[in-house]
Amino acid sequence: MHPIWDIPTRLFHWSLVTAVGLAWWSAETERLDVHEAAGITILVLVGFRLVWGVIGSVHSRFSDFVTGPGKILAYIRGQGSPTPGHNPLGAWSILALLGLLLLQAVSGLFNTDDVFFNGPLYYAVDSDVRDTMGAIHDWAFTLLQVLVGLHIAVGLYHQFLKKDGMIGAMFTGRAPDRTGRAAPVPFWWAIIVVAILACGLWWGLEQAPGPPPSLW
């Protein structure tokens, strides 16, 4: 039997959980060096998931689980999910989370604490753009808290009330009464994608302008 979730998708999920938790903790404790590293990690992870949503294993692909209003309404009416992967409602939740995380991570590249820390792209834009990015970073986090809380609540509901193994499947790749429709794509594809994204992001940030020369 084929797994529902391949290893790269599961590693992505729990790596993202860890990175988001670390980003929140480091912001609360003003460990901004850690916060920057966590944010860049999130950027690589979200980039990977977007690519993996196109070339990854069948149930990791957006084409497998992102549906239109008709199938969403059918699912709400109890007609079941058309795929053993994400259900139609969960699909749009995943897209919203990825979009917000991408917005949060990108806006953080322009951020500052006005004292000791400037993001890697702080000097690449003018003050108006920096102010806008700072505001986006704040409100995106508020929305993200709401969506993450909803995501956790739905996962617990499915795992312990519906007993369909939603959370367990993100550890093992398998769930009761569900099986994947095709073998997962080779794991090394994911390694190549992550390496390209990480190297590309590192190179891009290295090209960003630094602080202007001091007059003193």
Disulfide bonds with the S-S distance in Angstrom:
none
